Amino acid sequence: MSTLRPSQEDLLRFALDTGALLFGNFITKAGRETPYFFNSSKLSAGQGAWAAGQALAEAAVASGLKFDMLFGAAYKGIPLAALTAAALQQGHNLDLKFAYNRKEVKAHGEGGAVVGAKLEGRMLIVDDVLSAGTSAREAIELIQGEGAEVAGLLVLLDRQERGSGASSAAQALSDDHGITVCSVFGLDTLLKALHTTGQDSETLKRVEDYRKKYGAL
């Protein structure tokens, strides 16, 4: 029997159906060969996008984190922050502002690196995948530079990989910045769920072997 929340089940189904979750041979930003890849931009139709927003909203509420605003990390975190804000309002009666960053600072119009609401209070950063934590660190620096606080990081998938040491990216963010990472799926949770979806045993073994080789202790 599945222990997943309905929103997790919906997201996993759409991720598999749309190719947002793929299996094969890929290279991560860290240069590792990985047997799986998650790309939230494939959730580009209404139902899949809404499933992502609902799953993120439920994960945020379930985490117990206290936050005042959402911040979408460029680029894939931008639509996810908007979807999460909508899902929080509809499903949890939380009407929160959101903002996001540009990769390139705009010199005309309203200018600056931030689009949307003014950054204030405790910000929950939203992104699609936590791997090395690079985009999260960029967002943390920007948010703190604007005088706001970082409440935590919310992602669809935490790959739960270690970096150069034994710690995961989530643990490193906690150690360095004192923030909590919450996710719809960790790789451990995803692996358990995949056993119920009819994935072939060879694919599952490759992902499990990868987890053993690169997973954080």
N, C-alpha and C positions, 0 to 999 in steps of 0.2 A: 504494500500500500504506500502511495506517495505521501511524503511528509512536506511537500512543497505547498506554499500558499497558492491559491488560484492564479494570482497575478504572475507568480514565477512560472507556473505551468503554461500560461498563455504566452509569456515572453519566450520561453524555450521553444514552443511550437512555432511561433512566427520566425524566430532566429534560424531554425532548421529549414523552414519552408522557403524563406527568402534568400538564404545563403549568407545571412549575417554571421552565422556560425558555420565555418568550413573546416574540413579535415583534409590533410594532404601534407605537403612540405612547404613550409614558409620560414622566413628569416625575421626574427624580432629586431627591434631597434638596438638591442644589446648584442646582436650578431649571433644569437643562438638559433639553431635549426629547431623549429617547433612543429608538431604534428597537428596543431589546431590554430585557428585564427578567428577573432571576433571583430566584426566591422559594423558598427551601429548604423552607418550611413545606408546600409541595405534595408533598414526598416523605414523605407521611404514612402509607404502608403499609410493611409489613415489608421487602419486597425493595428498594424504592427507598431507604429509610432505611439499610438495611445496605450498599447500594452506596455511599452517601455516606460512611459510616464507614470502609469499606475503602479508598476513594479517598483520604480524608484521612490515614489511617494510613500508606499507602504514600508519600504526598507528604511526610509528616513524617519518615519513615525516610530517604527519598531525599535530603532536604535536608541531612543530616549534622548537624543541630542537636543539641546536647546539652541534654536537659530531664529534669526529675524528676517533674513533674506537669502536668496539663492544667487549663486554666481556661476555662470556657464563658462567653462574653460575652453578657449578657442582651440580647434573649431568644432569638434564633434559634441562638446559639452553645451554649445549654444542652444540648439533645438531641444536638447534633453532638459536643460534648465527651464525652458518655456513649458514643455510638456509636464514636467514635474510640478511647476507652479499651478497649472490648470488642474492637475489631478489632486493636488493638496486642497485646492479650493472646493472642488466638486465632491471628493470622497471623504475629506477630513475637516471641512469647514475652516481651513486655514488660508486666508487671503494674503499671500506674501508677495512682495516686490521681487523682481529679479533684474540682474544686469549681466553683462558679459564683456570680454576684452577683445580688442583687435590685436592681431599680430604686428601690424604696422600702425604707428601713431598717426592720426588724421590731423592735418595742419589747417584744414578749412572747415567751414560749417561750424558744428558744435565743438569740433576738435577733440584732442585727447585720445587716450587708449581705452576708455571705458564707455560702453553704450548701455542705455537703460537707466534704471533708478540710481540715485546717488548711493554710494557705498557707505553704509552706516550700521552700527550694531554688530551682531554676530552673523557671519556669512557662512553658508554651507556651499562649498564648491561642488559642482556637478560635472562629471566627465563620464566617458564610456568605459574605458579600461584602465586599470592600474597595473603598469608593468614596472618601469623604472622610477616613475614618479616625477618625471621631468616637467610635464605641464602643470602638475599640482604645485610644484615648488615655484614656478613662474607666477601662478595665480596667487599663492601665498604672499610673495614679495610685493605684487601689485596691490593687493587688498590692504596689507599692512602699511604700504606707502601712502595709501589714501586715508589712513587713520582709522580703519575698521579692524575688527577682530575676525579670526578664522575659527569657526565652530567645529569644522570637520570636513571630510571629503566623502562624497557619495558617488559610487560608480556602479555600472551594470555588472562588471566582472572584475574581480581581483584575481590576477593570475597567481598570486601567492608564491612568487619566485624570490629567491634571495639575490642580492646584488653581489658585490665583491666579497662580502663576508657572509655570515650565517643568517643575518637578519633579512626579513622581507622588506619590500618597499614600504608597506604599511607600518611595520615596526620602525623603520628608519624615519618616516614622517612623524611618528609619535615621539621618538627619541629627540629629533632635531627641532620640532616645532610644537610638540605637545598636543597634537590633534588626533582625533579618532577617525578611522576609516570604516565606513559601513558600505556594504555591497548587496546587490540583489543576489549575485552568485559569487562565492569563492570557488576556486578550482575544485576543492574537495566536494563542495555541494553540487557543482555541475557534474562531476564524474558520477556521483551517486544517481543523479537524475537521468543521465544518459543511459544508464543500465536499464531504464524502463522505457526507452524510446525505440528499441529495436536496432540500435547501432551494432555493427558487426564486431565480433570479439577482437579482431586484429586491430581495428581502429581504437577501441577502448584500451587495449594493452599498450599501444604506442603512447597514448595520452598518460596512462598510469606510469609508464616507464619514465616519461618526461618529468612528471611530478616527483618521482623518486630521485631523479638526477639533479633537478634544479630547484625543487621546492624548498621553502624556508623550513628550518628546523622548528 
